Amino acid sequence: MVSNGGGPMISTLAAAAAAAMRSMLQFFENELVAPDFAKFADILRQPEPVAILAHATHGEPELSARHRTIHGPLGFSGELRAVFATGGACWG
């Protein structure tokens, strides 16, 4: 095992973990509170439980709060969402 005393490695890991936690909190806030396009609850009610953000926004993903606050800053340009359900119950 190689060790450098842990200093820089631990601080880098802590910064990455903090960034991941902020993204996760933003994701949950967006999904549960903020108005947006192609939310999982809305997708579940569709005949085909799949949504592409670019289609939902008519080619303007920047209209989506999720895209502006989460995907864009992380460098993602698109999103496909799918809901897995059976008998009206969502499981993934």
C-alpha positions in Angstrom: 0.0 0.0 0.0 1.3 3.4 -0.9 0.8 6.3 1.5 1.6 10.0 1.1 0.5 10.8 4.6 -3.1 11.2 3.4 -3.1 15.0 3.4 -3.8 16.0 -0.3 -5.6 12.7 -1.0 -8.0 13.1 1.9 -8.7 16.8 1.1 -9.4 15.9 -2.6 -11.7 13.0 -1.5 -13.5 15.3 0.9 -14.0 18.0 -1.8 -15.3 15.3 -4.2 -17.7 14.0 -1.6 -19.0 17.5 -0.8 -19.6 18.2 -4.5 -21.5 14.9 -4.8 -23.6 15.6 -1.8 -24.5 19.1 -3.1 -25.5 17.5 -6.4 -27.6 14.9 -4.7 -29.4 17.5 -2.5 -30.1 19.6 -5.7 -31.5 16.6 -7.4 -33.9 15.7 -4.6 -35.0 19.4 -4.2 -35.6 19.5 -7.9 -37.5 16.3 -8.0 -39.7 16.9 -4.9 -40.2 20.6 -4.7 -39.3 22.7 -7.8 -41.5 22.8 -10.9 -39.7 21.2 -13.9 -40.1 19.1 -17.0 -40.2 15.3 -17.1 -40.5 14.7 -13.4 -40.6 11.0 -12.4 -44.1 11.3 -11.0 -45.3 12.7 -14.3 -43.5 10.1 -16.4 -45.1 7.3 -14.3 -48.6 8.5 -15.5 -47.7 8.5 -19.2 -48.6 5.6 -21.4 -44.9 5.0 -22.2 -43.0 5.8 -19.0 -40.0 7.3 -20.8 -39.0 11.0 -21.3 -36.2 12.8 -23.1 -35.6 16.3 -21.7 -34.9 17.8 -25.1 -38.3 16.5 -26.3 -40.1 17.7 -23.2 -38.6 21.2 -23.6 -39.1 21.2 -27.4 -35.4 21.4 -28.0 -34.6 24.0 -25.3 -33.2 22.1 -22.3 -32.2 25.3 -20.7 -35.9 25.8 -19.8 -35.4 23.0 -17.3 -34.3 24.0 -13.8 -32.7 20.5 -13.5 -30.6 21.1 -16.6 -29.6 24.6 -15.5 -28.7 23.8 -11.9 -27.5 20.2 -12.1 -26.8 18.8 -15.6 -25.3 21.8 -17.2 -22.7 22.5 -14.5 -21.7 18.9 -14.5 -21.2 19.0 -18.3 -24.2 16.8 -19.3 -26.0 17.8 -22.4 -28.9 15.5 -22.4 -31.2 13.4 -20.2 -33.3 10.3 -20.7 -35.5 9.3 -17.9 -37.4 6.0 -17.5 -39.7 4.7 -14.8 -40.0 1.0 -14.1 -43.4 0.1 -12.7 -45.7 -2.8 -12.4 -49.3 -2.8 -11.2 -49.2 0.9 -10.6 -46.2 0.6 -8.2 -42.9 2.2 -9.1 -39.8 0.2 -8.3 -37.1 2.0 -10.2 
